Amino acid sequence: MPHALSQFQFLTAADLRFGRGVAHAALDALAGLGGRLLLVQGHDGSRADWLVDALTDHGAVVCRFSVEREPDLPMIEAGLAVARGARVEAVIALGGGAVIDAGKALAGLIPSTRPIMDHLEVVGRGLPLEARPLPFAAMPTTAGTGAEVTKNAVIAVPEAKRKVSLRDRHMLPDLALVDPSLTDHLPKPITLASGLDAVTQAIEPFLSCKANRLTDALCRDAIPQGLKALVLLMERESKAARDDLAWTSLCGGLALANAGLGAVHGFAGVLGGVTGAAHGAICGALLPHVLAANETALMRLSDQEAILARMQAVRGWIAEALDCDAQNAFDCLARWSQAQGLPGLKALGLTAEMIGDVAEQSRVSSSMKGNPVALDSDLLTGILGRAL
């Protein structure tokens, strides 16, 4: 683990606003992004009508583009055609992580003249953007991905059966509005999957070999709050819990953007590409099994007291939230998630025959670089088998 006082860099959105009511209070700022706006929305366009009406009242011309699934290459190409045809000057995304990723990608690519594949990691050339993205505002309606404060957009490439990133530091949003009221009364399955994603994205940077003093502070505050909030929201609706889970999601986004992730997300990009399953559900299914495998691998090594102490802290936070013994915390999390309705990887589309290939592809994924320990093939396949 890095020394507490080691040097680090911290990147985030240019203007970050958090709290109930910030979405409506920022209408002047949103309208000021440009006269011709592309609004990227979810499948239920009626949830964005209030924003379109408000922006129109402020004198903006609004063009809408709907994102009905996690973004893939054909979707982004279609969005570019719409946006360029409408000569938009800025992009606003109102929705979950998929919507924000799509909006971020479109804002980055609209000014570009190169093929999209030139800019994609892993399956493309990974070139930086050749022109500054359009002004971009992100308004999350789920507490999950933290995409409103990250510099990448995850895009599925069907031909390669992979989810990969379009990544550039200039893709950080100009305005991020994290208003927990936009997440109120989300259906339980969405709350569960996105909430487990939020918790995972705070735990992995905390355990990452790239962790730093600032990301540590964010994660130590966010992880226990997020776990307790998610448990409460599985029992009943609570504005306070929605606030805490939105805070956890934001902290996870800030932390992962600056300290990296780990094996859960190393697997998730590959699994999302081969199964088409939702990212949050994949992360939730993997989290307890990755934690257990990381701990097993670390205990085989010497001089790992610092990271093992962090593993014990995570055990304690899970145990406190779920009211179970810390020694059984990872198993308890797996059982609790299943009891709340989270599907295993088998139900999400993984088969036993696919495990070897998925493990090998995951081993070299970019997120694995942040994992606290290198996981060998046996541990990787074991994780997938237990999560199946």
Beta strands, then each sheet from edge to edge (+ up, - down):
strand 1: 16-18
strand 2: 36-41
strand 3: 61-66
strand 4: 90-95
strand 5: 136-140
strand 6: 152-157
strand 7: 162-167
strand 8: 175-178
sheet 1: 1+ 8+ 5+ 4+ 2+ 3+
sheet 2: 6+ 7-
end
